[in-house]
Amino acid sequence: MKILCFGYWKRGDDSAMNEQSVMAKLMEQAAAKGRPIVAVSTGDPSGIGPEISVSALRHEEVYRICRPFLIGDSAAFSSLDLKGWRLNPVEQIGDMQFRFGTIDLLNMNLLPSAPPLGVVNAESGNASFHYVKKAIDLAMANEVDATVTGPISKEAINLAGHHFSGHTEIYAHYTNSEDYAMVLAHEHFRVIHVSTHVSLRRACDLVKKGRVLKVIQIADQACRRLGIAKPRIAVAGLNPHAGENGLFGTEEITEIMPAIAEARELGIDVDGPIPPDTVFPKLNGRLYDICVCMYHDQGHIPTKLLGFTWDPAQGKWLSVSGVNITMGLPIIRVSVDHGTAYDIAGKGVASDSSMVNAIAYAVQLALNR
């Protein structure tokens, strides 16, 4: 099993603490503080969400660090090979067993039969939306300690009449949150975004001093929650060469640099703006703990380039690792960093690594809360 290294490494070390030591650390903390309850919304039932959720709960280490359960529909699991494991569909948390070998499912009873696999459809979109909403409700009521989300289809949930552009926006809406940001993490490589699900044209307009400053502050808080005592934060420029002193754009001068200056006055260790084409090699080289990115793809592309590995010879993904964390919410939300993968749904080849990583990150955030 591949578990991310979270941030326990000390700056100057040649390598991150090995994966076994990280998991051992989480097990030690969970034993001392109690295993947190983690709700996993299983995502779009027409995609790979149900199968990777079940697969993740087959790792005994997961049960040693938390008490996990799934939120979904028993109909979506009817065609899965549970490999001898028992599905325990219940209607309330009090009836769950939280025992390795049994997969507890909070059965939402939204699907009358197994959904069609590999296709966008409103029925699955509606179900996936309500799985997420249930996870939020449970966390807001303090019935669970953290939530983890499987992949949803934005098209499908909108077909079902739920007009949100993604998980982040759903969580922000139902928790009444305004100052939040998306963090992507793959091992020691972390990015956080000033804007996410908007057009590139709109993203440029959203690069404002107040928002950049807020995201720098959230980045500092995120790293501390992940065990980094003294975070070093990089800020990427928006324009080529970070504007080249105004030659290629002025946002760095008028918005980003003033935000960085104010963050430094608050005692935050922050550097920038750094040209986008050089900041990520520096981040990967561990000169920084996290990078503030100006828009969605600026942060997503390098993170997925590191975390996703396709084997052309075998025709499958060898690795789909990394997680998505929404910071700035009153509850904990961590997600897989990939989509519904309709093309391989039900084929038994989907990787559970991102889901396992997401659960482990959620546990760490809950234990450090």
N, C-alpha and C positions, 0 to 999 in steps of 0.2 A: 504494500500500500504506500502511495506517495503522499506524505504530509508536508505542507509548506513549513518554512522555517520561521515565519511570523515576525522576527525582529529580535530574537534573543541574542543574536551575534553582537559582539563588541566591536566598535569601530577600530580598525587596525588589524583585526584578525584576518588571516588569509582566506578563511572560509566560514560559512555559517555553521552554527551548531548542527550536528547531524540530525536527521529526521527522527531517529529513535530517541535521542535525548530530548527533543522537543516534545514528543508524545509522552515520554516519561515525566517531563515537567508538568504537563497538563494533567496527567493521571495523579501526580502528587498533589497538585492544587485542588483537584476535584475531590480527592479523598479527604483533604483537610477542611474544605469549605462546603462540601456537598455537591453532588452531581447536578448541574442545572438542567431544567426541563427545556428541551429544544423542539419547537414545532416546525416541521418541514412541509410547506405547501408544495404539492407534487407537480405543479405546472400544467401545461396543456396536455390533456390525456390522449390527444392524437399524436403527440410527439414522444420524445424519449424520456420525459420527466418521470413517469411512473417506474420505468425499469431502472433508471439510474438511482432513484430514491431507494428502491428495494435493495439494489446492489450495494449501496453505501451502508445500509444497515446490516449487511452480512459481515462487516468488519467488527470483530470483537472489541478492538480498541475504542470504537465509537461508544460502546456501552460502558466502557470503563471511565470515560470522561464526561458522559452526560446521560440523560434519560430522554431518548429521542422518540418521536412518533410522527406519523405521516398524516397529512390532511388531504383527502381525496374521495374517490368513489370506488367502492369494491368492484363495480362493473369494469372499471379501467384496469383492474389487476387480474381479471378472470382468464385472460389469455397468456399471462406471464408464467414462465417456469420458475416457481419459487424454490426449486432445488431442495425440497424437503422441509422448508421452513413453513411455519404456520402463520397465516394472516389472522389478526385479531381485530375485526371491525367492530367498533364501539361508537356510542353516541356521546360519551362524556369522558373527560380525562380520568376521573376516578375509577373507571373500569379498565384502565390500561395496566399492563404487567411490567413494562420497562425491563424486559428480560431478554438476554441474548438468545436467539433461536426463535423468538416470536416477534413479528412485525406488527406493532400497534397502529391501527388506522382509525382516525376520526372520520367516520363515514358520513359524507355530506348528503348522500342519496339524491344527487342531482341528475345522474345519468341512469335511464331505465335499462340500458344495455351497453355492451362494449362499444366504445366510439370507433369511428373509422380511423384507421391509422394513416399517417402521412399526408393528410389534406387539411387545409384551413377550413374550419366550419364554426358556425355561430354557437352550436351546442357546447362544443369543447371550450370555446372562448368564454362563454358564460360560466361554465363550471370552474375554469382556471381562475377567473376573476373572483369568484366567491370563495375559493380556497385561500387566496391571498387575503381577502377581507376578513375571513375567519381567523387567520393567523394574527392579523393586526388587532382584532377585537380581544383575542385571548391575551396578547401581550399588554395591551392597554389596561386590561382588567387584572394584570399581575398574576395570571394563571399559568403563564409560561415565562421563562427567563430570557429566551431569545427566539428569533424566527429565522428560518432559512428558506429561500425560495427557489423552486425549480423553474425551468425556462417556460415563458409564455409567448404566445404570438400576439403582437400588438394589433395585427390585422384582425385576428379572430375575436379579441375582446371588443374591438370597435364594431365588428359585425354584430356582436351581441348587444350593442347599445351602451357599452361602457366606454366613454370617450376619454381615455387616458393614453398617453404616449409611452407608458412603460411602468414597471414596478416602482421606480423612484417616485414618480408623480402620484401613484396610488397611495403609497405610504405617506407622502407629504400631505396629501389631501385629508386622509382619515386620521392623521395625528395632529392636524392643524399646525404643521411645521412650515416655516418660511425660510429659515437659514439652514439649509442642508446642502450636501455635496456628495458626489459619487467618487468613491475610492476604488481603484483597481489594484490588486496586489498579486504578484507572482514571485514567490520566494522573497528576496531582498529588494525587488523592484516594485515600487509603489508610485501611483499617480493619482491626482485628485483634479477635478474639473471645475472650471468657472461656469461653464454651461454644458448641457448634454443634448437633450432631444429637441433641438431647434435647427433651422436651416443654417448653413454656413454664413449666409449674409446676415441673419439675425444674430448669430453668435458673435460676430465682430462688433455689433452694436451693444452687446451685453458686457463687453470688457470695460468695466467702470471701476474706479478706485475703490468704492465701498464694497463691491462684490469681490474684487480681488483680495482686499484686506480680509474680509470675512473667510474666504476660502483658505488663505494662509493660516488664519487662526484655527480653523477646523483641521487643517493638515497637521498642525502642531499637536492638537488634542488627540487626533487619531493615532499618531505615532506613540504618544505616551500611553494610550490605552492598549497598544500592541507591545508594550514592554520596552520601548526605547526612551531612556531617561532624558537624553538631551538631543532632541531631533535636529537634524540639519536639513533645511528646506531649500530646494531650488525652485525658481520661478521661470517658466519658459516665456519667451517673447511671443507675440502674436504674428508679427511680420517676418519675412526673410531677414536673416542677420539681426534679428531683434530690432528691426527698423533702421539700422545703420545711421544712428543719430538723426533720425527724421527723414533720411533720403528715401526709404521705402515705406514710410508710414509713421504716424506720430503717437499712436496709442501707448507705446512704451514710455514716451516722455510725459504725456499728459495724464495717464491713468495708472500704468503698472508701477513705474518708479516711485510715485508718491505713496502708493499702497505699501510697497516694500519698506520705504523710509519710516512710515508710521508703525509697521510691524516691528521693525528693529527697536523703535522707541518703547515698545511694549515688552521688550526682552526676548523676542523670538529670533533665533539664528536662521536668517534667510538671505539668500544670494540671488541676484538677477537684476534685470531680465537677461537670460542666457539664450543665445540663438537656438531655435528649435532643433536644428540639425546637429548640434553638439551636446545639448543638455542630456539627451538620453544615454549616450555612451558614458558620460560622467556618472549618471545615476546608476547605470549597470555596473560601473566600476566602484560603486559604494562611496563615492565622494559625497553623496547626499542620501538621505533616508526616504525622501519623497519629493515628487516634482508637481508643482501647481501648473496644470495645463489650461490653455485658454478655451479649448472646445473639445467636443466629443472625440473625434478621430485622432486629434493630436496625441491624446493619451492612450486610446484603445489600440491603435495600430502597433506601437512598439511593445506594448504589454502582451498582445496576442502573438506577435512574432516570436517572443521568447517562450510563451507558454504552450503554444499549439504546434504539434509536430505531426506531419502527414508522411506516411510511408508509401511511396508510389508502387513499390514492389508488392506489398501486401494489400494495397488499396484500402487502407484504413488509418484512422488516427492512432498514433502511438501514445500521444499525450494531449490531453485537453485540460490543462491545469490553470489555476488562477481563480480569483474570486472577485466579487463586486460587493462593496460595503457601502451602505448609505449612512453617512455620519451627519450629526446634527438633529437626529430624531430623538424623541423621548424613549424609544424602544430600540432594541437591537435587530438589525436586518442585514443579513449576508446572503449573497446569491451566487449561483454558478455563473461563470463568465462565458457562457455560450448560449446558443439558441435552441430551438425545439428539434432541430435536425430531423425534419420530417422524412428525409430521404432514407434514413436508416432506422426509423422507428419500428420496433417489433422484431428486428433482425438479430438482436442479441449481441451487437458489436459495439454499442455505445460505451464510452469510458465513464466510470463513476468518479474519476480523480477529482474533478472540480467540485462535485457534491461533497465528497469526503473532506476536501479542503475547506469548503464553506462551513460545514458543521464544526470543524476544529476551530476555525476563526471565531465563529459565534460563541463557542465555549470560552475561548480566551477573553473575548470582550465581556462576557457575562461574569467570569471570575474576577476580572479587574474593574468591574463596574463600581 
